[in-house]
Amino acid sequence: MTLLTAHRILISTAVVFFFGFSLWELRNFLNTGDLWASFRGCLYLLVSLGFAIYLKSLKRWVK
């Protein structure tokens, strides 16, 4: 396994983790009405999107 493969695995795991965590926080918002939960859910969704874009850009950088 190369270092690049390990990096892709870690970034993919981060994408899945933050996406799942954002869904958990948004569900928490729907159940309780806590505005901070909605803020955290949107923030984690943006982080997940950022990691996904970074993962896609790795394919362009390394040929």
PDB file of N, CA, C and O in Angstrom:
ATOM      1  N   MET A   1       0.851  -1.172   0.000  1.00  0.00           N
ATOM      2  CA  MET A   1       0.000   0.000   0.000  1.00  0.00           C
ATOM      3  C   MET A   1       0.898   1.237   0.000  1.00  0.00           C
ATOM      4  O   MET A   1       1.826   1.354   0.800  1.00  0.00           O
ATOM      5  N   THR A   2       0.602   2.133  -0.898  1.00  0.00           N
ATOM      6  CA  THR A   2       1.379   3.362  -0.960  1.00  0.00           C
ATOM      7  C   THR A   2       0.815   4.386   0.016  1.00  0.00           C
ATOM      8  O   THR A   2      -0.279   4.222   0.558  1.00  0.00           O
ATOM      9  N   LEU A   3       1.574   5.423   0.221  1.00  0.00           N
ATOM     10  CA  LEU A   3       1.131   6.494   1.110  1.00  0.00           C
ATOM     11  C   LEU A   3      -0.102   7.188   0.541  1.00  0.00           C
ATOM     12  O   LEU A   3      -0.984   7.604   1.292  1.00  0.00           O
ATOM     13  N   LEU A   4      -0.163   7.312  -0.771  1.00  0.00           N
ATOM     14  CA  LEU A   4      -1.317   7.939  -1.411  1.00  0.00           C
ATOM     15  C   LEU A   4      -2.595   7.116  -1.194  1.00  0.00           C
ATOM     16  O   LEU A   4      -3.667   7.679  -0.972  1.00  0.00           O
ATOM     17  N   THR A   5      -2.480   5.806  -1.257  1.00  0.00           N
ATOM     18  CA  THR A   5      -3.635   4.942  -1.013  1.00  0.00           C
ATOM     19  C   THR A   5      -4.128   5.089   0.417  1.00  0.00           C
ATOM     20  O   THR A   5      -5.332   5.183   0.660  1.00  0.00           O
ATOM     21  N   ALA A   6      -3.206   5.109   1.355  1.00  0.00           N
ATOM     22  CA  ALA A   6      -3.581   5.293   2.761  1.00  0.00           C
ATOM     23  C   ALA A   6      -4.244   6.652   2.962  1.00  0.00           C
ATOM     24  O   ALA A   6      -5.206   6.761   3.722  1.00  0.00           O
ATOM     25  N   HIS A   7      -3.750   7.672   2.300  1.00  0.00           N
ATOM     26  CA  HIS A   7      -4.320   9.012   2.406  1.00  0.00           C
ATOM     27  C   HIS A   7      -5.742   9.026   1.851  1.00  0.00           C
ATOM     28  O   HIS A   7      -6.634   9.630   2.446  1.00  0.00           O
ATOM     29  N   ARG A   8      -5.955   8.367   0.723  1.00  0.00           N
ATOM     30  CA  ARG A   8      -7.300   8.301   0.140  1.00  0.00           C
ATOM     31  C   ARG A   8      -8.272   7.572   1.055  1.00  0.00           C
ATOM     32  O   ARG A   8      -9.432   7.970   1.171  1.00  0.00           O
ATOM     33  N   ILE A   9      -7.810   6.508   1.709  1.00  0.00           N
ATOM     34  CA  ILE A   9      -8.665   5.769   2.635  1.00  0.00           C
ATOM     35  C   ILE A   9      -9.046   6.651   3.811  1.00  0.00           C
ATOM     36  O   ILE A   9     -10.209   6.670   4.214  1.00  0.00           O
ATOM     37  N   LEU A  10      -8.095   7.378   4.364  1.00  0.00           N
ATOM     38  CA  LEU A  10      -8.383   8.250   5.501  1.00  0.00           C
ATOM     39  C   LEU A  10      -9.335   9.385   5.123  1.00  0.00           C
ATOM     40  O   LEU A  10     -10.243   9.709   5.888  1.00  0.00           O
ATOM     41  N   ILE A  11      -9.139   9.983   3.965  1.00  0.00           N
ATOM     42  CA  ILE A  11     -10.014  11.070   3.530  1.00  0.00           C
ATOM     43  C   ILE A  11     -11.419  10.542   3.229  1.00  0.00           C
ATOM     44  O   ILE A  11     -12.409  11.204   3.540  1.00  0.00           O
ATOM     45  N   SER A  12     -11.509   9.364   2.633  1.00  0.00           N
ATOM     46  CA  SER A  12     -12.825   8.767   2.377  1.00  0.00           C
ATOM     47  C   SER A  12     -13.562   8.487   3.681  1.00  0.00           C
ATOM     48  O   SER A  12     -14.770   8.700   3.779  1.00  0.00           O
ATOM     49  N   THR A  13     -12.832   8.012   4.674  1.00  0.00           N
ATOM     50  CA  THR A  13     -13.429   7.768   5.985  1.00  0.00           C
ATOM     51  C   THR A  13     -13.917   9.077   6.606  1.00  0.00           C
ATOM     52  O   THR A  13     -14.978   9.109   7.229  1.00  0.00           O
ATOM     53  N   ALA A  14     -13.153  10.149   6.442  1.00  0.00           N
ATOM     54  CA  ALA A  14     -13.558  11.450   6.975  1.00  0.00           C
ATOM     55  C   ALA A  14     -14.825  11.948   6.288  1.00  0.00           C
ATOM     56  O   ALA A  14     -15.693  12.525   6.943  1.00  0.00           O
ATOM     57  N   VAL A  15     -14.943  11.735   4.989  1.00  0.00           N
ATOM     58  CA  VAL A  15     -16.145  12.151   4.256  1.00  0.00           C
ATOM     59  C   VAL A  15     -17.371  11.432   4.818  1.00  0.00           C
ATOM     60  O   VAL A  15     -18.391  12.060   5.100  1.00  0.00           O
ATOM     61  N   VAL A  16     -17.264  10.124   4.978  1.00  0.00           N
ATOM     62  CA  VAL A  16     -18.388   9.334   5.484  1.00  0.00           C
ATOM     63  C   VAL A  16     -18.717   9.732   6.925  1.00  0.00           C
ATOM     64  O   VAL A  16     -19.889   9.865   7.277  1.00  0.00           O
ATOM     65  N   PHE A  17     -17.694   9.923   7.756  1.00  0.00           N
ATOM     66  CA  PHE A  17     -17.911  10.289   9.153  1.00  0.00           C
ATOM     67  C   PHE A  17     -18.623  11.634   9.270  1.00  0.00           C
ATOM     68  O   PHE A  17     -19.632  11.740   9.967  1.00  0.00           O
ATOM     69  N   PHE A  18     -18.110  12.655   8.598  1.00  0.00           N
ATOM     70  CA  PHE A  18     -18.711  13.980   8.720  1.00  0.00           C
ATOM     71  C   PHE A  18     -20.107  14.034   8.099  1.00  0.00           C
ATOM     72  O   PHE A  18     -20.973  14.754   8.597  1.00  0.00           O
ATOM     73  N   PHE A  19     -20.337  13.291   7.030  1.00  0.00           N
ATOM     74  CA  PHE A  19     -21.673  13.254   6.445  1.00  0.00           C
ATOM     75  C   PHE A  19     -22.663  12.604   7.412  1.00  0.00           C
ATOM     76  O   PHE A  19     -23.764  13.112   7.621  1.00  0.00           O
ATOM     77  N   GLY A  20     -22.263  11.487   7.993  1.00  0.00           N
ATOM     78  CA  GLY A  20     -23.119  10.825   8.970  1.00  0.00           C
ATOM     79  C   GLY A  20     -23.359  11.675  10.201  1.00  0.00           C
ATOM     80  O   GLY A  20     -24.470  11.714  10.730  1.00  0.00           O
ATOM     81  N   PHE A  21     -22.316  12.358  10.659  1.00  0.00           N
ATOM     82  CA  PHE A  21     -22.443  13.210  11.826  1.00  0.00           C
ATOM     83  C   PHE A  21     -23.350  14.403  11.531  1.00  0.00           C
ATOM     84  O   PHE A  21     -24.090  14.849  12.408  1.00  0.00           O
ATOM     85  N   SER A  22     -23.299  14.919  10.313  1.00  0.00           N
ATOM     86  CA  SER A  22     -24.189  16.028   9.956  1.00  0.00           C
ATOM     87  C   SER A  22     -25.644  15.565   9.933  1.00  0.00           C
ATOM     88  O   SER A  22     -26.528  16.295  10.381  1.00  0.00           O
ATOM     89  N   LEU A  23     -25.903  14.366   9.419  1.00  0.00           N
ATOM     90  CA  LEU A  23     -27.264  13.837   9.443  1.00  0.00           C
ATOM     91  C   LEU A  23     -27.746  13.635  10.868  1.00  0.00           C
ATOM     92  O   LEU A  23     -28.910  13.897  11.172  1.00  0.00           O
ATOM     93  N   TRP A  24     -26.865  13.172  11.744  1.00  0.00           N
ATOM     94  CA  TRP A  24     -27.214  12.973  13.147  1.00  0.00           C
ATOM     95  C   TRP A  24     -27.581  14.299  13.814  1.00  0.00           C
ATOM     96  O   TRP A  24     -28.554  14.374  14.565  1.00  0.00           O
ATOM     97  N   GLU A  25     -26.796  15.345  13.537  1.00  0.00           N
ATOM     98  CA  GLU A  25     -27.078  16.659  14.126  1.00  0.00           C
ATOM     99  C   GLU A  25     -28.359  17.267  13.551  1.00  0.00           C
ATOM    100  O   GLU A  25     -29.127  17.888  14.286  1.00  0.00           O
ATOM    101  N   LEU A  26     -28.597  17.098  12.262  1.00  0.00           N
ATOM    102  CA  LEU A  26     -29.824  17.633  11.676  1.00  0.00           C
ATOM    103  C   LEU A  26     -31.054  16.890  12.194  1.00  0.00           C
ATOM    104  O   LEU A  26     -32.111  17.495  12.373  1.00  0.00           O
ATOM    105  N   ARG A  27     -30.927  15.591  12.433  1.00  0.00           N
ATOM    106  CA  ARG A  27     -32.023  14.846  13.055  1.00  0.00           C
ATOM    107  C   ARG A  27     -32.253  15.335  14.480  1.00  0.00           C
ATOM    108  O   ARG A  27     -33.392  15.436  14.935  1.00  0.00           O
ATOM    109  N   ASN A  28     -31.163  15.637  15.180  1.00  0.00           N
ATOM    110  CA  ASN A  28     -31.271  16.191  16.525  1.00  0.00           C
ATOM    111  C   ASN A  28     -32.013  17.528  16.488  1.00  0.00           C
ATOM    112  O   ASN A  28     -32.827  17.813  17.366  1.00  0.00           O
ATOM    113  N   PHE A  29     -31.735  18.335  15.486  1.00  0.00           N
ATOM    114  CA  PHE A  29     -32.438  19.615  15.329  1.00  0.00           C
ATOM    115  C   PHE A  29     -33.937  19.394  15.106  1.00  0.00           C
ATOM    116  O   PHE A  29     -34.764  20.094  15.690  1.00  0.00           O
ATOM    117  N   LEU A  30     -34.277  18.430  14.267  1.00  0.00           N
ATOM    118  CA  LEU A  30     -35.690  18.175  13.986  1.00  0.00           C
ATOM    119  C   LEU A  30     -36.430  17.665  15.217  1.00  0.00           C
ATOM    120  O   LEU A  30     -37.615  17.949  15.392  1.00  0.00           O
ATOM    121  N   ASN A  31     -35.735  16.911  16.072  1.00  0.00           N
ATOM    122  CA  ASN A  31     -36.374  16.365  17.266  1.00  0.00           C
ATOM    123  C   ASN A  31     -36.492  17.384  18.393  1.00  0.00           C
ATOM    124  O   ASN A  31     -37.483  17.386  19.124  1.00  0.00           O
ATOM    125  N   THR A  32     -35.483  18.257  18.542  1.00  0.00           N
ATOM    126  CA  THR A  32     -35.451  19.161  19.692  1.00  0.00           C
ATOM    127  C   THR A  32     -35.687  20.621  19.331  1.00  0.00           C
ATOM    128  O   THR A  32     -36.113  21.402  20.183  1.00  0.00           O
ATOM    129  N   GLY A  33     -35.423  21.002  18.099  1.00  0.00           N
ATOM    130  CA  GLY A  33     -35.552  22.401  17.704  1.00  0.00           C
ATOM    131  C   GLY A  33     -34.357  23.246  18.103  1.00  0.00           C
ATOM    132  O   GLY A  33     -34.414  24.474  18.036  1.00  0.00           O
ATOM    133  N   ASP A  34     -33.271  22.600  18.520  1.00  0.00           N
ATOM    134  CA  ASP A  34     -32.060  23.307  18.938  1.00  0.00           C
ATOM    135  C   ASP A  34     -31.380  23.919  17.717  1.00  0.00           C
ATOM    136  O   ASP A  34     -30.959  23.202  16.809  1.00  0.00           O
ATOM    137  N   LEU A  35     -31.275  25.249  17.699  1.00  0.00           N
ATOM    138  CA  LEU A  35     -30.669  25.922  16.545  1.00  0.00           C
ATOM    139  C   LEU A  35     -29.178  25.630  16.412  1.00  0.00           C
ATOM    140  O   LEU A  35     -28.653  25.582  15.300  1.00  0.00           O
ATOM    141  N   TRP A  36     -28.497  25.435  17.532  1.00  0.00           N
ATOM    142  CA  TRP A  36     -27.072  25.105  17.459  1.00  0.00           C
ATOM    143  C   TRP A  36     -26.853  23.758  16.778  1.00  0.00           C
ATOM    144  O   TRP A  36     -25.844  23.566  16.099  1.00  0.00           O
ATOM    145  N   ALA A  37     -27.779  22.834  16.951  1.00  0.00           N
ATOM    146  CA  ALA A  37     -27.669  21.540  16.278  1.00  0.00           C
ATOM    147  C   ALA A  37     -27.786  21.717  14.765  1.00  0.00           C
ATOM    148  O   ALA A  37     -27.086  21.044  14.008  1.00  0.00           O
ATOM    149  N   SER A  38     -28.657  22.610  14.322  1.00  0.00           N
ATOM    150  CA  SER A  38     -28.764  22.852  12.880  1.00  0.00           C
ATOM    151  C   SER A  38     -27.500  23.514  12.350  1.00  0.00           C
ATOM    152  O   SER A  38     -27.050  23.204  11.247  1.00  0.00           O
ATOM    153  N   PHE A  39     -26.924  24.428  13.135  1.00  0.00           N
ATOM    154  CA  PHE A  39     -25.677  25.063  12.728  1.00  0.00           C
ATOM    155  C   PHE A  39     -24.556  24.036  12.612  1.00  0.00           C
ATOM    156  O   PHE A  39     -23.816  24.022  11.628  1.00  0.00           O
ATOM    157  N   ARG A  40     -24.436  23.175  13.625  1.00  0.00           N
ATOM    158  CA  ARG A  40     -23.397  22.136  13.582  1.00  0.00           C
ATOM    159  C   ARG A  40     -23.634  21.171  12.428  1.00  0.00           C
ATOM    160  O   ARG A  40     -22.686  20.756  11.761  1.00  0.00           O
ATOM    161  N   GLY A  41     -24.897  20.810  12.188  1.00  0.00           N
ATOM    162  CA  GLY A  41     -25.201  19.899  11.089  1.00  0.00           C
ATOM    163  C   GLY A  41     -24.809  20.476   9.743  1.00  0.00           C
ATOM    164  O   GLY A  41     -24.249  19.775   8.900  1.00  0.00           O
ATOM    165  N   CYS A  42     -25.102  21.753   9.539  1.00  0.00           N
ATOM    166  CA  CYS A  42     -24.710  22.406   8.275  1.00  0.00           C
ATOM    167  C   CYS A  42     -23.192  22.535   8.177  1.00  0.00           C
ATOM    168  O   CYS A  42     -22.619  22.361   7.101  1.00  0.00           O
ATOM    169  N   LEU A  43     -22.553  22.837   9.282  1.00  0.00           N
ATOM    170  CA  LEU A  43     -21.094  22.956   9.286  1.00  0.00           C
ATOM    171  C   LEU A  43     -20.444  21.623   8.940  1.00  0.00           C
ATOM    172  O   LEU A  43     -19.523  21.582   8.124  1.00  0.00           O
ATOM    173  N   TYR A  44     -20.909  20.532   9.549  1.00  0.00           N
ATOM    174  CA  TYR A  44     -20.343  19.212   9.255  1.00  0.00           C
ATOM    175  C   TYR A  44     -20.628  18.788   7.823  1.00  0.00           C
ATOM    176  O   TYR A  44     -19.828  18.080   7.212  1.00  0.00           O
ATOM    177  N   LEU A  45     -21.754  19.213   7.292  1.00  0.00           N
ATOM    178  CA  LEU A  45     -22.053  18.912   5.896  1.00  0.00           C
ATOM    179  C   LEU A  45     -21.079  19.639   4.966  1.00  0.00           C
ATOM    180  O   LEU A  45     -20.624  19.073   3.972  1.00  0.00           O
ATOM    181  N   LEU A  46     -20.766  20.885   5.290  1.00  0.00           N
ATOM    182  CA  LEU A  46     -19.779  21.634   4.497  1.00  0.00           C
ATOM    183  C   LEU A  46     -18.388  21.018   4.601  1.00  0.00           C
ATOM    184  O   LEU A  46     -17.659  20.958   3.611  1.00  0.00           O
ATOM    185  N   VAL A  47     -18.022  20.565   5.787  1.00  0.00           N
ATOM    186  CA  VAL A  47     -16.717  19.911   5.964  1.00  0.00           C
ATOM    187  C   VAL A  47     -16.661  18.634   5.130  1.00  0.00           C
ATOM    188  O   VAL A  47     -15.655  18.353   4.478  1.00  0.00           O
ATOM    189  N   SER A  48     -17.745  17.864   5.156  1.00  0.00           N
ATOM    190  CA  SER A  48     -17.809  16.648   4.360  1.00  0.00           C
ATOM    191  C   SER A  48     -17.679  16.950   2.873  1.00  0.00           C
ATOM    192  O   SER A  48     -16.976  16.245   2.149  1.00  0.00           O
ATOM    193  N   LEU A  49     -18.353  17.991   2.425  1.00  0.00           N
ATOM    194  CA  LEU A  49     -18.258  18.396   1.026  1.00  0.00           C
ATOM    195  C   LEU A  49     -16.843  18.842   0.676  1.00  0.00           C
ATOM    196  O   LEU A  49     -16.335  18.526  -0.400  1.00  0.00           O
ATOM    197  N   GLY A  50     -16.211  19.573   1.584  1.00  0.00           N
ATOM    198  CA  GLY A  50     -14.835  20.013   1.344  1.00  0.00           C
ATOM    199  C   GLY A  50     -13.877  18.836   1.214  1.00  0.00           C
ATOM    200  O   GLY A  50     -13.023  18.821   0.327  1.00  0.00           O
ATOM    201  N   PHE A  51     -14.017  17.853   2.095  1.00  0.00           N
ATOM    202  CA  PHE A  51     -13.161  16.660   1.995  1.00  0.00           C
ATOM    203  C   PHE A  51     -13.443  15.890   0.713  1.00  0.00           C
ATOM    204  O   PHE A  51     -12.520  15.348   0.105  1.00  0.00           O
ATOM    205  N   ALA A  52     -14.706  15.833   0.291  1.00  0.00           N
ATOM    206  CA  ALA A  52     -15.048  15.124  -0.950  1.00  0.00           C
ATOM    207  C   ALA A  52     -14.431  15.819  -2.160  1.00  0.00           C
ATOM    208  O   ALA A  52     -13.931  15.158  -3.071  1.00  0.00           O
ATOM    209  N   ILE A  53     -14.464  17.137  -2.171  1.00  0.00           N
ATOM    210  CA  ILE A  53     -13.839  17.881  -3.271  1.00  0.00           C
ATOM    211  C   ILE A  53     -12.330  17.660  -3.272  1.00  0.00           C
ATOM    212  O   ILE A  53     -11.715  17.487  -4.325  1.00  0.00           O
ATOM    213  N   TYR A  54     -11.746  17.669  -2.082  1.00  0.00           N
ATOM    214  CA  TYR A  54     -10.301  17.413  -1.973  1.00  0.00           C
ATOM    215  C   TYR A  54      -9.968  16.017  -2.486  1.00  0.00           C
ATOM    216  O   TYR A  54      -8.968  15.837  -3.181  1.00  0.00           O
ATOM    217  N   LEU A  55     -10.792  15.028  -2.153  1.00  0.00           N
ATOM    218  CA  LEU A  55     -10.547  13.661  -2.602  1.00  0.00           C
ATOM    219  C   LEU A  55     -10.621  13.561  -4.121  1.00  0.00           C
ATOM    220  O   LEU A  55      -9.810  12.878  -4.746  1.00  0.00           O
ATOM    221  N   LYS A  56     -11.604  14.249  -4.713  1.00  0.00           N
ATOM    222  CA  LYS A  56     -11.702  14.248  -6.175  1.00  0.00           C
ATOM    223  C   LYS A  56     -10.504  14.940  -6.825  1.00  0.00           C
ATOM    224  O   LYS A  56     -10.046  14.534  -7.892  1.00  0.00           O
ATOM    225  N   SER A  57     -10.002  15.991  -6.168  1.00  0.00           N
ATOM    226  CA  SER A  57      -8.886  16.731  -6.760  1.00  0.00           C
ATOM    227  C   SER A  57      -7.579  15.959  -6.675  1.00  0.00           C
ATOM    228  O   SER A  57      -6.640  16.261  -7.411  1.00  0.00           O
ATOM    229  N   LEU A  58      -7.499  14.976  -5.801  1.00  0.00           N
ATOM    230  CA  LEU A  58      -6.282  14.155  -5.725  1.00  0.00           C
ATOM    231  C   LEU A  58      -6.039  13.410  -7.028  1.00  0.00           C
ATOM    232  O   LEU A  58      -4.892  13.190  -7.417  1.00  0.00           O
ATOM    233  N   LYS A  59      -7.107  13.026  -7.697  1.00  0.00           N
ATOM    234  CA  LYS A  59      -6.960  12.295  -8.964  1.00  0.00           C
ATOM    235  C   LYS A  59      -6.333  13.182 -10.042  1.00  0.00           C
ATOM    236  O   LYS A  59      -5.609  12.695 -10.910  1.00  0.00           O
ATOM    237  N   ARG A  60      -6.619  14.498  -9.980  1.00  0.00           N
ATOM    238  CA  ARG A  60      -6.033  15.414 -10.959  1.00  0.00           C
ATOM    239  C   ARG A  60      -4.554  15.667 -10.684  1.00  0.00           C
ATOM    240  O   ARG A  60      -3.746  15.768 -11.607  1.00  0.00           O
ATOM    241  N   TRP A  61      -4.214  15.766  -9.404  1.00  0.00           N
ATOM    242  CA  TRP A  61      -2.833  16.109  -9.033  1.00  0.00           C
ATOM    243  C   TRP A  61      -1.874  14.957  -9.276  1.00  0.00           C
ATOM    244  O   TRP A  61      -0.738  15.172  -9.697  1.00  0.00           O
ATOM    245  N   VAL A  62      -2.321  13.741  -9.015  1.00  0.00           N
ATOM    246  CA  VAL A  62      -1.445  12.574  -9.136  1.00  0.00           C
ATOM    247  C   VAL A  62      -1.872  11.795 -10.354  1.00  0.00           C
ATOM    248  O   VAL A  62      -3.015  11.351 -10.462  1.00  0.00           O
ATOM    249  N   LYS A  63      -0.937  11.634 -11.269  1.00  0.00           N
ATOM    250  CA  LYS A  63      -1.257  10.888 -12.488  1.00  0.00           C
ATOM    251  C   LYS A  63      -0.376   9.687 -12.621  1.00  0.00           C
ATOM    252  O   LYS A  63      -0.498   8.935 -13.588  1.00  0.00           O
TER     253      LYS A  63
END
